[in-house]
């Protein structure tokens, strides 16, 4: 199986994991959209995490996901 750190950075289309280091974001890369995705999930793509993560962890995860779009890995592609 694939962990968040590798799959989400590189993407894995077989598992339905998008590459978050490129400029293509299906739902947008704005902070409120990232929070909505983490909290509510996406239909048949990602489960909701509102009952799993604390508000502080959601905040940290949002910052991490957002940082991937401006990472050196994304610029190199």
Secondary structure as GFF3:
##gff-version 3
##sequence-region A 1 77
A	DSSP	alpha_helix	4	10	.	.	.	ID=ss1
A	DSSP	alpha_helix	31	40	.	.	.	ID=ss2
A	DSSP	alpha_helix	55	68	.	.	.	ID=ss3
A	DSSP	alpha_helix	72	76	.	.	.	ID=ss4
###
